Amino acid sequence: MARRFFAAAALCLCCVFAAAQDWGGRYTVDIMDGETVCAKGELCLVPLGPGSSEFFLRVTRSDGAVIVYDSQDAPAELRDGCLVWRYPSEEYDYTLTMELHPETSSGIPMENTVRITETVGSGTAPCNIGLSPDGYYRRDPDYFVAPNGYMYRKAPDGNSCTLAFGGIYAGEVQLPQQVIGPFGKSFRVTGIDQNTFTASRNLTQVALSDGSQRVAPGALSFTGVPYDWDKISKPVFSYPDKSKTRFAVPAEPGSEVPGDGAKWVIFKQNLAPCVLSGNTCGNGGKRCGRVDMAFDSTMGFFYTVTEPREVIASMFKGYQNYEIEALIAEQDFVAFHTFPSFGRWKFPEKEQEAKSAIVKQIAKKYGRTPKYSRRAAWLRDGTAELDIVEFEHKNHQAMVVFAWIGKGEIYATGSLTREVEPGSEDFSVWNVDDEGTYGIPDVVTIAIDPEGRANIFLAKNSPESIDCFCLHQVGDRFEIVPISQWYRFVDI
C-alpha cells in the first residue's frame, strides 16, 4: 500500500470520515476447496475521499505462499459503487473490481461485504491470487479507519483499541490518546500491533502520546525508523518469585530509578508487559544478589507482570522459578527486535556436541585445539544455532568461543579468555567456584535486530554467583557485553 500523506487529507474531514465509516476497514474470506480451507484472503480499504481508496489485498495459501496486490502506484477509483484498480504495468491488461455492498440475487444489498472480481483483457494475469469462487469478503467488525487513514483494531474490552495493519503510515506517525470510531464512540488508544508497519518502509518516526502506550515486539523492524544499538535502552536481567508474577532486578544502593515508560518481561521467545512495583535500593537491610529463599529481601527494583496468571503459566511452562533468569526491557528495545522461537539445553538434558565441521572451522580461525563443544540453543525454524567451543589451554590462557551458525556457515564468533595459573589445566574460563566444570550458559533470549543481526542474552550460573552478559553481533563477530553479576544467597 502506498505510504504517503495526501493532499486529500485537507478536504472536509466529515466527508472522508463518513466514507471511512461506511466501507473503510478490513475484510476477510476463507477460500475453500470442498470442505477444506485452502487459503485465506485479507482486504484492507482506506478511503482517500468520496472517489478513491487505498487498498491492500493479500491471499495466504495453506502451503505458505503469499500473494499481494496493493495500490502503491495508484489508488483504486470509485465508479458506480465499485472500486476499480488496473495493474500498473502495460505488460498486463489486468483489472480488479471491488464491488461495495453487492446485491443478492433478489436485489438486496449485502452490507459489510465486498465482492472482488478480476478481469484479464488479454494475455494472462500477473499471478493467480486464488480468489474465492464467489469473491465475497466480509467485514471484520473489530477494525475501523480514522479520518487520517489510520487503521485501528478494537480490544475485547470494547473501550480501547490499538493501531493496526492496513492503514496509511508514512513520515511521522503520531499515536493519539483517543480516537473516534464507528457511531461516534470514543476509544482509548493503548498501543501498536506487532505487524502494523510491515508494509510501511516510508515510516521514519513514531511518537506516542504517553508512556503507557505499548509498541508490540518487532513493530519497528520493517520501517525506515532509524535503529542505533548504542542509543536504545538495553535490557537488564531479573529473576522471579515462586508465583512468577513478580521479578526482581538486583541493584546496588543508590542505583538510578528506571524511567516510567512501558516495560516488558522477556523469557525465551515470550514477552509480557510489566510495571515497576517496588524499589528497595534505599533499604540498607536488603541484600544485593539473587535471594530465591527470601525474594522480598532483594535490594533492587521489582516488576509485576500485568497479564493473567494463565498467560504467565504458559510463558514459563516447564520451568521452576529458581531455574529462570529473564530480562526487563524498555519499549524501544522491544519495538526494534523480533524474538524467534528457539530450543535450548536445559539441565539435566543430555548435552549435544556441535558439528565437527563447524568445530574444525572455529579451531582453525582461533589457532587452538578443541577440548569439547556444545550446542547451547537452536532456532525452531532451523535457520541458526548457538554453539560453544572450549579449547585446551595455550600459554596459560583458557578460551571459550561462542559461534552463531547457519546452514553450515559461521555467521559470527566471539571469545572469552582467562589467565590460569600453571598446574590449573582443568580450569575453564568460567567461575573459579564451579570447580572448573564446563557449563552451558542459559540462553535467556535471542533478539534479532532490523538488519537480521543477533543479540543473544545469556546467564552463566555457578554455585555462588551468576554472570549475565550479551553477545552483540557486529558484522561477523560478537562483542561480549557484560551486564551484571549477582552473588547467590542460599540462606534465608
C-alpha positions in Angstrom: 0.0 0.0 0.0 1.3 3.4 -0.8 2.7 5.1 2.4 2.4 8.8 2.0 0.5 11.8 3.2 -2.2 13.0 0.8 -3.4 16.5 -0.1 -6.9 14.9 0.0 -6.5 14.8 3.8 -7.0 18.5 3.8 -10.5 18.0 2.4 -13.6 18.1 4.6 -12.9 15.5 7.2 -16.5 15.0 7.8 -17.0 13.7 4.3 -13.9 11.5 4.5 -14.9 10.1 7.8 -18.4 9.3 6.7 -16.9 7.4 3.8 -14.4 5.6 6.1 -17.1 4.5 8.5 -19.3 3.4 5.6 -16.9 0.9 3.9 -13.3 1.6 5.1 -11.9 -1.3 7.2 -10.6 -4.9 7.0 -12.4 -7.7 5.1 -11.6 -11.4 5.2 -12.6 -14.6 3.5 -11.8 -18.3 3.9 -11.2 -19.8 0.4 -12.5 -23.3 0.3 -11.5 -26.4 -1.6 -14.5 -28.6 -0.9 -14.7 -28.8 2.9 -11.1 -27.7 3.4 -9.8 -24.1 3.8 -7.1 -23.9 1.1 -6.3 -20.1 1.5 -7.3 -17.1 3.5 -7.9 -13.7 1.9 -7.5 -10.3 3.6 -8.6 -6.9 2.1 -7.9 -3.5 3.7 -9.6 -0.5 2.4 -8.7 3.1 3.4 -10.8 5.8 1.7 -9.0 8.8 0.5 -12.2 10.8 -0.1 -15.5 10.2 -1.8 -14.0 9.0 -5.0 -10.9 6.8 -4.3 -9.3 4.4 -1.9 -6.0 2.8 -1.0 -6.2 -1.0 -0.7 -4.1 -3.9 0.3 -5.2 -7.4 -0.9 -3.3 -10.4 0.5 -4.1 -14.1 -0.1 -2.2 -16.6 2.0 -2.4 -20.2 0.8 -2.2 -23.3 3.0 1.2 -24.2 1.5 2.6 -20.9 2.9 2.7 -19.0 -0.4 1.6 -15.3 -0.1 0.3 -13.2 -3.0 -0.2 -9.5 -2.7 -1.8 -6.7 -4.7 -1.9 -3.2 -3.4 -2.3 0.4 -4.5 1.3 1.5 -4.1 1.4 3.1 -7.5 -2.2 4.4 -7.8 -5.3 4.2 -5.7 -8.5 2.4 -6.7 -11.1 4.7 -8.3 -14.7 4.6 -7.1 -17.1 4.1 -10.1 -20.8 3.2 -9.7 -20.4 1.6 -6.3 -17.2 -0.3 -7.3 -13.6 0.4 -6.6 -11.7 -0.3 -9.8 -7.9 -0.8 -10.0 -5.8 -1.5 -13.0 -2.5 -3.3 -12.7 0.2 -0.5 -13.1 2.1 -2.0 -16.0 1.5 -2.2 -19.7 2.8 -5.7 -19.6 -0.5 -6.9 -18.2 -4.1 -6.0 -19.1 -5.5 -6.8 -15.7 -8.1 -5.1 -13.6 -9.5 -5.8 -10.1 -13.1 -4.7 -9.3 -14.2 -4.4 -5.7 -17.9 -4.0 -5.5 -19.1 -2.3 -2.3 -22.4 -3.7 -0.9 -23.0 -6.2 -3.7 -26.6 -7.3 -4.2 -28.0 -10.7 -3.7 -29.8 -12.5 -6.5 -33.0 -10.9 -5.3 -31.5 -7.4 -5.4 -30.9 -6.9 -1.7 -27.6 -5.0 -0.9 -25.2 -7.1 1.2 -24.0 -4.7 3.9 -20.4 -5.1 5.2 -19.4 -7.1 2.2 -17.1 -6.5 -0.8 -17.2 -8.7 -3.9 -13.9 -8.9 -5.8 -13.7 -9.9 -9.4 -10.8 -9.9 -11.8 -10.7 -9.1 -15.5 -8.0 -10.2 -17.9 -8.2 -8.2 -21.1 -5.5 -10.1 -22.9 -2.7 -12.5 -22.1 -2.5 -13.7 -18.5 -2.9 -12.3 -15.0 0.2 -11.1 -13.2 -0.4 -14.0 -10.8 -3.1 -16.3 -9.7 -4.3 -14.8 -6.4 -6.8 -17.6 -5.8 -9.9 -15.6 -5.3 -12.8 -17.2 -3.5 -15.2 -18.7 -6.1 -17.8 -16.2 -5.1 -15.3 -13.4 -4.3 -17.2 -12.3 -1.2 -15.1 -10.7 1.5 -16.8 -10.0 4.8 -16.0 -7.0 7.0 -14.2 -7.7 10.3 -16.2 -5.7 12.9 -13.1 -5.3 15.1 -11.4 -2.9 12.7 -12.2 0.7 11.7 -10.5 3.5 9.8 -9.9 7.0 11.3 -10.1 10.2 9.1 -6.3 10.4 8.8 -6.1 7.0 7.2 -5.0 5.0 10.3 -6.5 1.6 10.9 -7.5 0.5 14.4 -8.3 -2.8 16.0 -10.8 -2.8 18.8 -9.8 -4.5 22.1 -12.0 -7.2 23.7 -13.0 -4.7 26.4 -14.9 -2.6 23.9 -13.4 0.7 25.1 -9.9 0.6 23.8 -8.0 -0.1 20.6 -4.6 -0.4 19.0 -3.1 0.8 15.8 -3.3 -2.0 13.2 -2.0 -3.1 9.9 -3.7 -1.8 6.8 -3.7 2.0 7.3 -1.7 4.7 5.6 1.5 5.2 7.6 4.4 7.4 6.3 6.7 10.0 7.7 5.9 10.6 11.4 3.1 8.6 12.9 1.6 10.3 15.9 -0.4 7.9 18.1 -3.3 9.7 19.8 -4.6 9.0 23.2 -8.2 8.8 22.0 -9.8 8.1 18.6 -13.4 8.3 17.4 -14.7 5.0 16.0 -17.9 3.9 14.4 -21.1 5.6 15.5 -19.1 8.4 17.2 -17.8 6.1 20.0 -14.6 7.2 21.6 -11.8 4.6 22.1 -8.7 4.8 24.2 -5.6 4.0 22.1 -3.3 1.7 24.1 -0.6 0.9 21.6 0.5 -0.5 18.2 0.1 -4.1 17.0 3.0 -6.3 16.0 2.6 -6.3 12.2 1.2 -2.8 11.8 4.1 -1.3 9.8 5.3 -4.4 7.8 4.4 -2.5 4.5 5.4 1.0 5.6 9.1 1.5 4.6 8.5 5.2 4.3 7.7 5.5 8.0 10.5 7.5 9.7 9.3 8.2 13.2 6.7 7.0 15.7 5.6 9.3 18.5 3.5 8.1 21.5 1.1 10.3 23.4 2.0 8.8 26.8 4.3 6.3 28.3 1.6 3.7 29.0 1.1 3.0 25.2 2.9 -0.1 24.1 4.6 -0.8 20.8 4.5 -4.5 20.1 7.6 -6.6 19.7 9.3 -6.0 16.3 6.8 -3.4 15.2 9.5 -1.0 14.0 11.8 -3.7 12.5 10.3 -3.3 8.9 10.2 0.5 8.8 12.5 3.4 8.0 12.7 4.5 11.6 16.5 4.7 12.4 17.9 1.9 14.6 21.0 2.5 16.7 22.2 -0.1 19.1 24.3 2.5 21.0 21.3 4.7 21.6 18.5 2.3 22.5 17.9 1.2 26.1 19.5 -2.1 27.0 17.6 -4.8 28.9 18.6 -5.8 32.4 18.5 -9.2 34.0 15.9 -10.3 36.6 14.7 -13.3 38.5 11.1 -14.3 39.6 9.4 -15.2 42.8 7.6 -18.5 43.2 4.5 -17.2 41.5 6.5 -16.0 38.5 4.3 -12.8 38.6 7.0 -10.6 40.2 10.6 -10.1 39.1 13.5 -8.6 41.0 16.4 -6.7 39.3 19.2 -6.8 41.9 20.8 -3.4 42.2 23.3 -1.5 44.3 22.3 1.2 46.8 21.5 4.5 45.1 21.0 3.0 41.7 19.2 5.2 39.2 15.4 4.6 39.2 14.2 3.3 35.9 12.1 5.6 33.7 8.3 5.4 33.8 7.9 4.2 30.2 6.3 0.8 29.2 8.3 -2.2 30.1 8.3 -5.9 29.2 9.5 -9.2 30.8 11.2 -11.4 28.2 11.9 -15.1 28.6 13.0 -17.1 25.5 10.6 -16.0 22.7 7.9 -15.0 25.2 7.1 -11.4 26.2 4.6 -10.0 28.7 4.0 -6.3 29.8 5.0 -5.4 33.3 5.1 -2.4 35.6 7.5 -1.1 38.2 6.1 -2.1 41.6 8.9 -1.7 44.1 12.2 -0.1 44.9 14.4 -1.3 47.8 17.7 0.3 46.8 17.5 2.8 49.7 17.0 0.0 52.3 20.2 -1.0 54.0 18.7 -4.2 55.3 18.3 -5.7 51.9 20.8 -8.0 50.1 22.2 -7.3 46.6 22.0 -10.5 44.6 19.8 -13.5 43.9 17.8 -14.4 47.0 15.5 -17.2 46.0 14.7 -18.3 49.6 13.7 -14.8 50.6 12.7 -12.9 47.4 11.5 -9.8 49.1 14.8 -9.3 50.8 16.4 -8.4 47.5 17.9 -5.0 47.1 16.8 -3.6 43.8 13.8 -2.9 41.7 10.7 -5.0 41.4 8.3 -5.5 38.5 4.9 -7.1 38.3 3.6 -8.8 35.2 0.2 -7.4 34.2 -1.0 -10.5 32.2 -3.4 -13.0 33.7 -1.9 -15.9 35.6 -2.7 -18.4 32.8 -0.6 -16.4 30.4 2.2 -16.4 32.8 1.9 -20.1 33.4 2.2 -20.7 29.7 5.1 -18.3 29.3 7.2 -20.3 31.9 5.8 -23.8 31.3 8.3 -26.5 32.4 10.5 -24.2 34.5 10.7 -23.7 38.2 11.3 -20.1 39.5 14.8 -20.9 40.6 15.7 -22.1 37.0 14.7 -18.7 35.5 16.6 -15.6 34.6 14.6 -13.2 32.5 15.0 -9.7 31.0 13.3 -6.5 31.8 13.3 -4.4 28.6 12.3 -0.9 27.7 9.8 -0.1 24.9 12.4 0.9 22.3 14.4 -2.3 22.6 11.3 -4.5 22.2 9.9 -2.4 19.3 13.1 -2.8 17.3 13.7 -6.5 17.8 12.0 -9.8 16.9 12.3 -12.8 19.2 12.3 -16.1 17.3 11.2 -19.3 18.9 14.2 -21.5 20.0 15.1 -24.5 22.0 18.0 -24.6 24.5 19.9 -27.1 26.5 18.4 -27.5 30.0 19.8 -29.5 32.9 19.6 -32.5 33.2 19.2 -33.0 29.4 21.9 -34.8 27.5 24.5 -32.4 26.2 25.0 -32.4 22.4 28.2 -31.7 20.6 28.4 -29.1 17.8 29.0 -30.5 14.3 32.6 -31.5 13.8 33.0 -29.4 10.6 32.0 -26.3 12.5 34.4 -27.1 15.3 37.2 -27.5 12.8 36.4 -24.1 11.2 36.4 -22.4 14.6 39.6 -24.2 15.7 41.4 -23.1 12.5 40.2 -19.5 12.9 41.5 -19.2 16.5 44.5 -21.5 16.2 43.6 -23.6 19.1 43.0 -27.3 19.9 39.4 -28.0 20.8 38.7 -29.5 24.2 34.9 -30.0 23.7 31.9 -28.3 22.2 28.2 -27.9 23.0 25.0 -26.9 21.2 23.6 -24.2 23.5 20.5 -23.1 21.6 18.9 -23.5 18.2 16.1 -21.7 16.3 13.0 -23.8 15.9 12.9 -23.0 12.1 16.3 -24.5 11.7 18.0 -21.3 10.3 20.6 -20.8 13.1 22.1 -22.1 16.3 24.5 -21.1 19.0 27.4 -23.4 19.5 30.1 -23.2 22.2 33.7 -24.5 21.8 36.2 -24.6 24.7 39.8 -25.1 23.9 42.9 -26.6 25.5 44.9 -24.0 27.5 47.5 -22.2 25.5 50.2 -20.0 27.1 48.4 -20.3 30.4 45.2 -18.9 28.9 41.8 -20.6 28.8 39.5 -19.7 25.9 35.8 -20.4 25.0 34.3 -19.3 21.7 30.6 -18.6 21.0 29.6 -19.2 17.4 26.4 -18.2 15.6 25.9 -20.9 12.9 23.5 -21.2 10.0 23.4 -23.7 7.1 27.0 -24.8 7.8 28.2 -21.2 7.8 29.7 -19.3 10.6 27.8 -16.0 10.9 29.6 -14.6 13.9 32.0 -15.6 16.7 33.2 -14.1 19.9 35.6 -15.3 22.6 36.1 -15.2 26.3 39.6 -15.7 27.8 41.0 -16.1 31.2 44.6 -16.4 32.6 45.2 -19.5 34.6 47.9 -20.5 36.9 50.4 -23.2 35.9 49.1 -26.6 37.0 45.4 -25.5 36.7 44.9 -27.1 33.3 41.5 -28.4 34.4 40.0 -25.0 35.0 37.9 -23.2 32.3 37.1 -19.5 31.7 34.1 -19.9 33.9 33.9 -19.0 37.5 36.5 -20.4 39.9 33.9 -21.6 42.3 32.4 -24.1 39.8 35.5 -26.3 40.3 36.4 -25.8 36.7 33.4 -27.7 35.4 32.3 -26.8 32.0 28.8 -25.4 32.0 26.4 -24.3 29.2 25.1 -20.8 30.0 21.4 -20.4 29.9 20.3 -18.6 26.8 17.6 -16.2 28.1 16.5 -14.8 24.7 17.7 -14.2 21.2 16.8 -10.7 19.8 17.1 -10.1 16.1 17.6 -6.5 15.0 16.1 -4.9 11.9 19.2 -5.9 9.8 18.9 -9.6 10.9 21.8 -9.4 13.4 21.6 -11.4 16.6 21.8 -10.2 20.2 21.9 -13.2 22.4 21.5 -12.8 26.2 23.0 -15.4 28.5 23.3 -16.2 32.2 26.1 -18.3 33.4 25.1 -20.0 36.7 27.6 -21.3 39.2 27.2 -22.3 42.9 28.0 -18.9 44.3 27.2 -16.4 41.5 25.5 -15.7 38.2 27.2 -13.8 35.3 24.8 -12.0 32.9 26.0 -10.9 29.5 25.1 -10.3 25.9 26.6 -11.4 22.6 26.0 -8.4 20.4 26.6 -9.2 16.7 28.7 -6.6 14.8 29.3 -8.0 11.3 30.9 -11.4 11.6 31.9 -11.0 15.3 30.3 -10.9 18.6 31.0 -8.1 21.1 30.6 -9.6 24.6 28.8 -7.0 26.6 28.8 -7.6 30.4 25.5 -6.6 32.0 25.5 -7.7 35.6 27.0 -10.2 38.1 24.9 -11.4 41.1 26.0 -13.1 44.3 23.8 -16.1 45.0 22.4 -16.2 48.6 21.5 -19.7 49.6 20.3 -18.9 53.2 17.2 -17.2 54.4 
